[in-house]
Amino acid sequence: MLSRSHIFFLLIPVLFSFTSMLCSSDELEYKFLLRVHIINALPQNSKPANIECKSTDTYIGERNLNVGDDFTWNAKESSLYYCRAFWGRFFASWHAVQPKRDDGKAAVFWLVNEHGFFLSWDNSTWVKKSVWETE
Ligand SMILES: *[C@@H]1O[C@H](CO)[C@@H](O)[C@H](O)[C@H]1NC(C)=O
């Protein structure tokens, strides 16, 4: 029969692996993530904007973003993220996340309208960073 102390020692590895599961490296890296938002603020009834984003090592995806939609993901603060957009005969490409520029921010917001691409870190103060181009 197992004594109480035997059971205790048998439980140590179980408790240990459970604890390390809770403190996995993903968990520790969490604070270095920032939330990226790309918000389609084109005029009502516009055709969707096609937007595709990737970082140097991760493919984020491609969306047909309708007016009012928000394309959002968690980015690693230390990576550069590129996006490109098509809207009718217009196109654009820009850095959705730039490690030096966005260092220490919790979120990066992009407002896309007919005048171009506007950056904010608080979803309220916007600075124009890029414009639509045509051939
Ligand atoms: C950003 O601001 C707009 C307008 O105030 C609001 O509708 C939207 O929910 C906000 N988005 C986030 C992610 O805070």
The ligand as an SDF file (V2000), in Angstrom:
LIG
                    3D

 14 14  0  0  0  0  0  0  0  0999 V2000
  -12.3900   52.6660  -32.6600 C   0  0  0  0  0  0  0  0  0  0  0  0
  -13.2140   53.7990  -32.6510 O   0  0  0  0  0  0  0  0  0  0  0  0
  -14.4440   53.6140  -33.3410 C   0  0  0  0  0  0  0  0  0  0  0  0
  -15.1560   54.9540  -33.4120 C   0  0  0  0  0  0  0  0  0  0  0  0
  -15.2300   55.5500  -32.1560 O   0  0  0  0  0  0  0  0  0  0  0  0
  -15.2540   52.5440  -32.6320 C   0  0  0  0  0  0  0  0  0  0  0  0
  -16.4660   52.3280  -33.3020 O   0  0  0  0  0  0  0  0  0  0  0  0
  -14.4480   51.2510  -32.6130 C   0  0  0  0  0  0  0  0  0  0  0  0
  -15.1450   50.2590  -31.8690 O   0  0  0  0  0  0  0  0  0  0  0  0
  -13.0800   51.4830  -31.9940 C   0  0  0  0  0  0  0  0  0  0  0  0
  -12.3130   50.2660  -32.1540 N   0  0  0  0  0  0  0  0  0  0  0  0
  -11.5910   49.7540  -31.1580 C   0  0  0  0  0  0  0  0  0  0  0  0
  -10.9340   48.4480  -31.4340 C   0  0  0  0  0  0  0  0  0  0  0  0
  -11.4330   50.3050  -30.0840 O   0  0  0  0  0  0  0  0  0  0  0  0
  1  2  1  0
  1 10  1  0
  2  3  1  0
  3  4  1  0
  3  6  1  0
  4  5  1  0
  6  7  1  0
  6  8  1  0
  8  9  1  0
  8 10  1  0
 10 11  1  0
 11 12  1  0
 12 13  1  0
 12 14  2  0
M  END
$$$$
